[in-house]
Amino acid sequence: MTSKGVKRASPGDSTEKDLLSDVKLTDEYAAKLQGIQRELARRELILERHAQEFLLSVYEDRRSLLKGIPKFWAVALMNHNMLAMQAQHNVDQVLLSYLEDVWVARDLGESRCFTLEFHFKENPYFSNRVLKKEYRYMLHIAVEDNQPDVDGITQSMLEFSWERDVEPQAQKIDWKDDSKNLTKLCPQVMDDDGDDMPSEGGSFFNYFEHEGDPYNIGVLIVNNIFPEAIDYFLGQAGGDGMEEDDDAMEIDLGKRCLKKAKNIDDSGQVPVTNDIVLEAILDQAEGEDDSQDNVNDNVSIDYRSRCKCYEPYY
């Protein structure tokens, strides 16, 4: 005769199961903990601001050196997988090959805000020598209530919120000709479904001509690529978690490509695109690129094979 197993009570089972349910925080201790948290945030801000000032001279030395390396910034940017997905059109990469300097100018009042500067050589696309994307700081506290302490930290700094306090601005690009206007040839497309994310990102240079930054391109460049630009140029950057982020971005791009593929008019015809025009521009640009002096034979961009628009995932 087999006996069924009987579950035995654990020692102390008769006591109250949740021994932590009676833990209470008095108002006095809650205030003290809040004070500690506030002081930690204040000192972290001090360290962050000092680190930015301390590194500035090194970035300036690097800036001078990099101007002597052809296509440094184009290679560094395209070696970041997520940014390369945003420069999905080959003509974007051709135009980025004229990029000779990238710089971050910090806001003097709130150093977490910045203006991202792209400095270009003379090129056949636009006349601007510098394209800027300003992440403008919008102060939400009255000036009289925002006086700095002895370390220069203000109330608004401690209460800073990127979503609330920052407004990315737009800059008009002075395209030399409509046939070279990449933001018209490859426009950013928004759906009518209320989604803040574009269904089609279009040319990378829509980033400058549109307010906002739905793909967080500026934050990605300033926080990831700019400080580690040499490693990205050499193909040595990237750490744990990058593959998962890349997979997520590829899935998102796949979904957007699927939405674009469904954009068929009532006659059943797919709308005409600018692919033929873009191909002609690309052929012309590659011819111009071949004539540029001081080409770096060791590190270059394969404009045709790299960073093409991702195919939909089925």
Long-range contacts (C-beta under 8 A, 24 or more apart in sequence): 38-158, 41-158, 42-149, 42-151, 42-153, 42-158, 45-153, 45-157, 45-158, 46-151, 46-152, 46-153, 48-111, 49-111, 49-152, 52-106, 52-111, 62-229, 62-230, 63-101, 63-103, 66-101, 66-229, 67-100, 67-101, 69-233, 69-296, 70-292, 70-294, 70-295, 70-296, 71-97, 71-99, 71-295, 71-296, 71-299, 71-300, 71-301, 72-229, 72-233, 73-99, 73-100, 73-101, 73-102, 73-229, 74-99, 74-301, 75-232, 75-233, 75-299, 75-300, 75-301, 76-225, 76-229, 76-230, 76-232, 76-233, 77-102, 77-221, 77-225, 77-232, 78-301, 78-306, 78-307, 79-232, 79-233, 79-235, 79-237, 80-220, 80-224, 80-225, 80-232, 80-237, 80-238, 81-238, 81-242, 81-246, 81-249, 82-220, 82-245, 82-246, 82-249, 83-217, 83-220, 83-221, 83-225, 84-306, 84-307, 85-249, 85-250, 85-253, 85-307, 85-310, 86-201, 86-204, 86-207, 86-215, 86-217, 87-204, 87-307, 88-201, 88-204, 88-253, 88-307, 88-308, 88-309, 88-310, 89-182, 89-186, 89-202, 89-203, 89-204, 89-278, 89-309, 90-278, 90-282, 90-303, 90-304, 90-306, 90-307, 90-308, 91-182, 91-185, 91-186, 91-203, 91-278, 91-281, 91-282, 91-285, 92-182, 92-186, 92-203, 92-204, 92-205, 93-301, 93-303, 93-306, 93-307, 94-281, 94-282, 94-285, 94-286, 94-289, 94-303, 95-123, 95-125, 95-182, 95-205, 95-285, 96-204, 97-289, 97-292, 97-301, 98-122, 98-123, 98-125, 102-221, 102-226, 102-229, 104-222, 104-226, 107-135, 107-137, 109-137, 109-139, 110-137, 110-156, 110-157, 110-160, 110-165, 112-160, 112-162, 113-137, 113-165, 113-166, 114-218, 114-222, 116-218, 116-221, 116-222, 118-208, 124-176, 124-180, 124-285, 124-288, 125-175, 125-176, 125-180, 125-182, 126-173, 126-174, 126-175, 126-176, 126-180, 127-174, 127-176, 128-173, 128-174, 131-171, 131-173, 131-205, 131-208, 132-171, 132-208, 133-168, 133-169, 133-171, 133-207, 133-208, 133-213, 133-218, 134-168, 134-169, 134-171, 135-166, 135-167, 135-168, 135-169, 135-213, 135-218, 136-166, 136-167, 136-168, 136-169, 137-165, 137-166, 138-164, 138-165, 138-166, 138-167, 139-165, 140-164, 140-165, 167-211, 168-211, 168-212, 168-213, 168-218, 169-211, 170-208, 170-209, 170-210, 170-211, 171-208, 171-209, 172-209, 173-205, 173-208, 173-209, 179-277, 179-281, 180-281, 183-209, 185-274, 185-277, 185-278, 185-281, 186-274, 186-278, 189-260, 191-259, 197-252, 197-256, 198-256, 199-256, 199-259, 199-260, 200-256, 200-259, 200-260, 201-256, 233-299, 250-310, 250-313, 251-313, 253-309, 253-310, 254-310, 254-311, 254-312, 254-313, 255-313, 257-309, 257-310, 257-311, 257-312, 258-312, 258-313, 261-312
